[in-house]
């Protein structure tokens, strides 16, 4: 991937950024999930349109995915954290409200959306890496067509 498209391919095109996410995040996660019976995700429906209908429980490709916070608001999350003395990562207080790869993540600036620091150079793009589910609860692989076009170009 790097030999063909360069070290900073993710800045060139959304499709190349998605390819990078596919190679460095999605595929390794899928390999790990094949060894597990279930996994837990912290995604919430309020994060983005593409997550609006994420189910709290899903069974795909022989693995259970639990999203216990799917219908929680940010306020409810913080109320729970405070009421139960849940530790919060120090990076959160530095503005990193959504954690991802470096350099694809920067600190959120005051007044910005909590996911504004992800792929901050992109405008009007679907800001997902490919690790999520479609509204019908199935694993969504938006990259399949893009990958075949890029790899065979």
TADARA-V928945 format. One record per run of one state. SS is the DSSP state (hx for helix, st for strand, lp for the rest). FROM is the first residue (numbers start at 1). TO is the last residue. Records with the same first field share a line. If there is no record, write none. Layout:
SS->FROM-TO + FROM-TO
//
This chain:
lp->1-1 + 6-8 + 12-13 + 34-37 + 41-44 + 48-48 + 52-56 + 61-62 + 67-73 + 85-89 + 94-104 + 106-117 + 119-132 + 134-138 + 140-142 + 152-153
hx->2-5 + 9-11 + 14-33 + 45-47 + 49-51 + 74-84 + 90-93 + 143-151
st->38-40 + 57-60 + 63-66 + 105-105 + 118-118 + 133-133 + 139-139
//
